[in-house]
Amino acid sequence: MTPHSAPGHDRSDAGLNAIIGERRQLISLAYRLLGSLAEAEDTVQETYARWYALSQQQRDAIESPGAWLTTVASRICLDLLGSARARRERYVGEWIPEPLPGRTEWI
């Protein structure tokens, strides 16, 4: 005897199936954008966390869970790339002057 699922349960399974089915694609997308497998895996994990942070009603309203996951993963990647650029541009350490050649090196 198989248990009967509640209404909307199939929709939830569709989301879970999308998560499982899209994992390789999401990692590939994130890796192509970020260039680091570790950061790509972190991005996919964050994407999953955001999926599960949605209420069941919000998840049910998403027509294409795969497209939603891809969009969220790509936006996380773009945010990471933007913050990496900002981290490189803002040096918080002590200012070190540019080394100048000595007089003897000019002659």
C-alpha positions as CSV (number, residue, x, y, z in Angstrom):
1,M,0.0,0.0,0.0
2,T,1.5,3.3,-1.0
3,P,0.7,6.5,0.9
4,H,-1.3,9.1,-0.8
5,S,0.4,12.5,-1.2
6,A,-1.3,15.7,-0.2
7,P,-2.4,18.2,-2.8
8,G,0.6,20.1,-4.1
9,H,3.0,17.5,-2.9
10,D,3.8,16.6,-6.5
11,R,4.7,20.2,-7.1
12,S,7.2,20.0,-4.2
13,D,8.7,16.9,-5.6
14,A,9.1,18.7,-8.9
15,G,11.1,21.3,-7.1
16,L,13.2,18.6,-5.4
17,N,13.7,16.9,-8.8
18,A,14.7,20.2,-10.3
19,I,17.3,20.7,-7.6
20,I,18.7,17.2,-8.0
21,G,18.6,17.4,-11.8
22,E,20.0,20.9,-12.1
23,R,23.0,20.4,-9.8
24,R,25.5,19.6,-12.6
25,Q,24.2,22.5,-14.7
26,L,24.3,24.9,-11.8
27,I,27.9,23.9,-10.8
28,S,29.0,24.3,-14.5
29,L,27.4,27.7,-14.7
30,A,28.9,28.9,-11.5
31,Y,32.3,27.5,-12.4
32,R,32.3,29.2,-15.8
33,L,31.4,32.5,-14.2
34,L,33.7,32.3,-11.1
35,G,36.6,30.2,-12.3
36,S,36.8,28.3,-9.0
37,L,35.2,24.9,-8.3
38,A,35.0,25.7,-4.5
39,E,33.2,29.0,-5.1
40,A,30.9,27.3,-7.6
41,E,29.9,24.6,-5.1
42,D,29.4,27.3,-2.4
43,T,27.1,29.2,-4.9
44,V,25.0,26.1,-5.6
45,Q,24.7,25.4,-1.8
46,E,23.6,29.0,-1.3
47,T,21.1,28.6,-4.1
48,Y,19.6,25.5,-2.4
49,A,19.5,27.4,0.9
50,R,17.5,30.2,-0.8
51,W,15.1,27.6,-2.3
52,Y,14.4,26.0,1.0
53,A,14.0,29.4,2.7
54,L,10.9,30.0,0.5
55,S,7.6,29.0,2.0
56,Q,5.8,26.1,0.4
57,Q,3.3,28.6,-1.1
58,Q,6.1,30.5,-2.7
59,R,7.7,27.3,-4.1
60,D,4.3,26.2,-5.5
61,A,4.0,29.6,-7.3
62,I,7.3,29.0,-9.2
63,E,6.4,27.6,-12.6
64,S,9.9,26.4,-13.5
65,P,12.0,25.5,-10.5
66,G,15.0,24.8,-12.8
67,A,14.8,28.3,-14.3
68,W,14.5,29.8,-10.9
69,L,17.5,28.0,-9.6
70,T,19.6,29.0,-12.6
71,T,18.6,32.6,-12.3
72,V,19.4,32.7,-8.5
73,A,22.7,30.9,-9.0
74,S,23.8,33.3,-11.7
75,R,22.8,36.4,-9.6
76,I,24.8,35.0,-6.7
77,C,27.8,34.6,-9.0
78,L,27.5,38.2,-10.3
79,D,27.2,39.4,-6.7
80,L,30.4,37.5,-5.8
81,L,32.2,38.9,-8.8
82,G,31.2,42.4,-8.0
83,S,32.2,42.1,-4.3
84,A,35.6,40.5,-5.4
85,R,36.3,43.6,-7.6
86,A,35.3,45.9,-4.7
87,R,37.6,44.0,-2.3
88,R,40.5,44.4,-4.8
89,E,39.8,48.1,-5.3
90,R,39.7,49.0,-1.6
91,Y,43.0,48.3,0.1
92,V,42.5,48.6,3.8
93,G,46.1,48.0,4.8
94,E,48.9,50.5,5.4
95,W,49.7,52.5,2.3
96,I,53.0,51.5,0.8
97,P,54.6,53.9,-1.7
98,E,55.5,52.6,-5.1
99,P,59.2,51.6,-5.2
100,L,61.3,54.0,-7.2
101,P,64.6,53.2,-8.8
102,G,67.7,54.6,-7.2
103,R,69.7,57.4,-9.0
104,T,72.3,54.9,-10.1
105,E,69.7,52.9,-12.0
106,W,68.7,55.9,-14.0
107,I,72.2,56.4,-15.4
